[in-house]
Amino acid sequence: MFVKAFTGLVASALALAFLAVPILKLKDPALIAVIVLGVALMFIDLVQKLTDKDDR
């Protein structure tokens, strides 16, 4: 469980760092909305994977 949480948080941090560049450089509202939606879905998936009872 700890390994899942740690790797999920590291992957999320790396994805946020990767996606921060287009947000800061382009400043397009539509692009920002798409990226924010994608990041929100990524965190929802991470929480669902961590709370899943089936530990594969």
N, C-alpha and C positions, 0 to 999 in steps of 0.2 A: 504494500500500500504506500509506504514511504517513497519507494522508487518511482511509482506511478505519479505521485504528487510532485516530486522533485523534477522529473523529466517533463511533466506537463507545464510546470511553471517556467522552466528554462526555455522550452519551446515557445511558450507564449511571450516571454521577454524578448527572445530573438525575433519573433514575428513582429512585435511592436517596434523594435529598433529598425527592422527592415522597412516597415510601412511608414515610419515617421518621416523619412526623407521625402517621399512624394507629397505628404501633407504640408510639410514646412516649405518646400520649394514651389509647389504649384498653387496652393491655396484656392483650389476650385471647390465650391460648395458641394457639387454633385459627387466629386471624387471623395471628399471628406465623408459624406454621408454613406457611401458604399463601403469605405474602409471601416468606419465606426460600426456599421451593421455586421460586417464580416468579423471584426474583433469581438463583438458581443456574442455572435454565434459560436466563435471559438471558445470563449469562456463558458458559455452554457454547455457546450460539449465536454469541456474539461470537468465541470462540476458533475455532469451526468456520469462520466467515466469513473470519477472518484467515489460516487455514491452507489454505483452498481454493485449488487450483491454477488454477481457472477465474476469471480476473480480468475481470469484466464491468464 
